[in-house]
Amino acid sequence: MSRPQLVSRPSSAATQKKTIILVSGGNAGIGYEIVKKLAFDSPHNNQILMGCRDTHKGEEAVSSMGAPVNVNPIQLDITDDESIEHCFLAIQQHFGKLDVLVNNAGTAAQHLPQDATLRQKFELCLDVNVTSTAVLTEKMAPLLEKSSLPKVIFISSTLGSIGTTLKGIMFKGPWYSVSKSGDNYLAAYYSKLYPRWKVNSVCPGYRATGLNGAELNENTDPKLGAVRAAELVAEGPDGVTGTYSRTGEPIPW
């Protein structure tokens, strides 16, 4: 199978036996670690589509994790409707279904210039983290409906927890926190709209990624941020839905 273009179509038998997983923003940070963990935890069952704006960077990311054959970069810019449409059509053509959507792509407006206005920060975070994530989820819904056990995981943050904020834990970047509260709402909404689906919101924890510039140590290692998402992917028909959690504990909405 050619990775970037997904040119050669797998057999229908192979497709039906595989769990097809799309991870948006999968070539860096938490998304990269989720892709890697899912690929190596279940190499014979999981087929992971690494959503990335630049497939060349996706190829480099796959190579850096040892080039597992069950990982395929696929072009996906969640802010671009045409890109979402092409991604949908590629998955439809080659797999005919989508079992798991991991909504990981996001921003904290960290790449905006220092003189960016408050309005610009809010507009960017809400556009990427909420509007674009909702558009992607809605577009993939018909493919998820073809799955025997559809799942959607929203990679959120404890900073999106209104309950936690009221207890005094807050971040002076409301544009990001508000957008993550929006992600949590989407998780709740889709869990009710599609009762058959397993839809959950997950905080990966404070990890050293390009999102925050945190110093890398054993507690901030990004690979730890993939643990809870991978647990939810592995759950069976009796798995949870409509939850908001991080590794080891629930988070107040």
C-alpha positions in Angstrom: 0.0 0.0 0.0 1.5 3.3 -1.0 1.4 5.5 2.1 0.7 9.1 1.0 -1.9 8.5 -1.7 -3.3 5.2 -0.5 -3.2 4.0 -4.1 -3.5 0.3 -3.8 -6.8 -0.9 -2.4 -6.6 -3.6 0.3 -8.9 -6.7 -0.1 -12.3 -6.4 1.3 -11.6 -9.3 3.6 -8.5 -7.6 5.0 -10.5 -4.3 5.4 -13.3 -6.0 7.4 -10.8 -7.6 9.8 -8.9 -4.3 10.5 -9.9 -1.5 12.9 -9.6 1.6 10.7 -8.4 4.6 12.7 -8.1 8.2 11.6 -6.0 10.5 13.8 -6.1 14.1 12.8 -2.8 16.0 13.4 -1.1 12.7 13.6 2.4 13.5 12.6 3.5 15.5 15.6 3.1 15.8 19.4 0.3 13.9 21.1 -1.1 12.8 17.8 2.2 11.2 16.8 2.3 9.3 20.1 -1.3 8.1 19.7 -0.5 6.8 16.2 2.6 5.1 17.4 1.0 3.4 20.4 -2.0 2.2 18.4 0.3 0.8 15.7 2.6 -1.1 18.0 0.0 -2.2 20.6 -2.1 -4.0 18.0 -0.1 -4.4 14.8 -2.3 -7.0 13.3 -5.6 -5.4 14.1 -5.2 -1.7 13.8 -4.8 0.2 10.5 -4.0 3.8 11.4 -4.4 6.7 9.0 -2.1 9.5 10.1 -3.9 12.7 9.2 -1.4 15.4 8.3 -1.4 18.7 6.3 1.9 17.8 4.6 2.2 14.1 3.6 6.0 14.5 3.2 6.1 15.4 6.9 3.8 12.4 7.5 6.3 10.1 5.7 9.1 11.4 7.8 7.0 10.8 10.9 6.2 7.3 9.9 9.9 6.6 9.2 10.9 8.0 12.6 8.7 5.4 14.3 10.2 2.6 12.4 8.0 2.6 9.3 5.2 0.3 10.6 3.3 -1.1 7.7 -0.1 -0.5 9.5 0.4 3.3 9.4 -0.5 5.4 6.4 -0.2 9.2 6.1 -3.2 10.8 4.6 -3.5 14.4 3.6 -5.9 16.2 6.0 -6.2 19.9 6.9 -9.2 20.1 9.1 -9.6 23.9 8.3 -10.0 23.1 4.6 -13.3 21.6 3.5 -11.9 20.3 0.2 -9.1 18.5 2.2 -11.7 16.9 4.4 -13.8 15.9 1.4 -10.7 14.2 -0.3 -9.9 12.5 3.0 -13.4 11.1 3.3 -13.4 9.9 -0.3 -10.0 8.2 0.1 -11.2 6.3 3.2 -14.5 5.4 1.6 -12.7 4.1 -1.5 -10.0 2.1 0.2 -11.7 0.9 3.3 -15.5 1.5 3.0 -15.7 2.4 6.7 -14.1 4.2 9.6 -14.0 2.5 13.0 -12.3 5.2 15.1 -11.9 9.0 14.7 -9.4 10.6 17.0 -9.9 14.4 16.9 -6.5 15.4 17.9 -5.6 18.4 15.6 -5.6 21.6 17.4 -3.9 24.9 18.3 -3.3 27.1 21.3 -2.6 30.1 18.9 1.0 29.7 19.8 2.2 30.4 16.3 0.5 33.8 16.1 2.8 36.8 16.2 3.3 38.4 19.7 1.2 41.4 18.8 -1.8 39.2 17.9 -5.1 40.6 19.3 -7.4 38.8 21.7 -9.9 38.5 18.9 -7.4 36.8 16.6 -6.5 34.3 19.3 -10.1 33.4 20.0 -11.0 33.2 16.3 -8.1 30.9 15.5 -8.7 28.5 18.4 -12.4 28.3 17.9 -12.0 27.8 14.2 -9.5 25.0 14.5 -10.4 23.3 17.7 -14.2 23.5 17.6 -15.6 24.5 14.2 -13.1 22.4 12.1 -13.3 19.5 14.5 -17.1 19.5 14.3 -17.0 19.7 10.5 -14.6 16.7 10.3 -16.7 14.6 12.7 -19.9 15.4 10.8 -18.2 14.5 7.5 -16.9 11.2 8.8 -20.3 10.2 10.3 -21.5 8.1 7.4 -18.2 6.1 7.4 -18.4 5.6 11.2 -22.0 4.4 10.8 -20.6 1.6 8.6 -18.5 0.3 11.6 -19.8 -2.4 14.0 -18.3 -0.4 16.9 -17.8 3.3 16.0 -15.8 5.4 18.3 -14.9 9.1 18.4 -12.3 10.5 20.8 -11.9 14.2 21.3 -8.4 15.2 22.5 -9.3 17.9 25.0 -7.6 19.4 28.1 -8.3 19.7 31.8 -8.2 23.4 31.0 -11.5 23.0 29.3 -13.1 21.9 32.5 -15.5 24.6 33.9 -15.7 22.7 37.2 -11.9 22.6 37.6 -11.7 26.3 36.7 -14.2 27.2 39.4 -12.0 25.4 41.9 -9.3 27.8 41.2 -7.2 26.0 38.6 -7.0 28.2 35.5 -4.8 29.1 32.6 -4.5 32.7 31.4 -5.2 31.8 27.9 -9.0 31.7 27.8 -9.0 31.4 24.0 -7.6 27.9 24.3 -9.6 26.8 27.4 -12.9 28.0 25.9 -12.1 26.0 22.7 -11.5 22.9 24.8 -14.8 23.4 26.6 -16.3 23.4 23.1 -14.6 20.1 22.3 -16.1 18.7 25.5 -19.6 19.8 24.4 -19.1 18.2 21.0 -18.2 14.9 22.8 -21.3 15.1 24.9 -23.4 16.1 21.8 -22.3 13.3 19.6 -22.6 10.7 22.4 -26.3 11.6 22.6 -26.8 12.0 18.8 -25.4 8.6 18.1 -26.2 6.3 21.1 -24.5 3.4 19.3 -21.2 5.2 19.1 -18.6 5.4 21.9 -17.8 9.0 22.2 -15.4 10.4 24.8 -13.3 13.4 25.7 -9.7 12.9 26.8 -7.0 15.1 28.4 -3.5 13.8 27.5 -2.0 15.7 30.5 0.6 18.4 30.5 3.2 17.0 28.1 6.2 18.4 26.3 4.9 19.3 22.8 5.1 22.1 20.3 1.8 23.4 21.8 3.3 24.5 25.1 7.1 24.4 24.9 7.3 22.4 28.2 10.6 20.9 29.2 10.8 17.2 28.4 11.2 14.9 31.4 9.8 11.5 32.6 6.6 13.2 33.7 6.0 15.3 30.6 7.0 12.7 28.0 4.4 13.0 25.2 4.1 9.2 25.0 2.2 9.3 28.3 -0.4 11.4 26.6 -1.4 8.6 24.4 -2.3 6.1 27.1 -5.9 7.0 27.8 -6.9 7.4 24.2 -5.4 4.0 23.4 -7.3 2.4 26.3 -10.6 3.8 24.8 -9.7 2.5 21.4 -9.1 -1.0 22.8 -12.4 -1.2 24.7 -15.1 -3.5 23.5 -18.9 -3.1 23.1 -19.3 -2.5 26.8 -16.8 0.4 26.8 -17.7 3.8 28.2 -19.3 6.7 26.3 -20.0 10.3 27.2 -17.0 10.5 29.6 -14.3 13.1 30.2 -11.1 11.7 31.6 -7.4 11.6 31.8 -5.3 8.6 32.6 -6.5 7.1 35.8 -9.4 9.4 36.7 -12.4 11.3 35.5 -12.4 15.1 35.0 -15.4 17.3 36.1 -17.1 18.8 33.1 
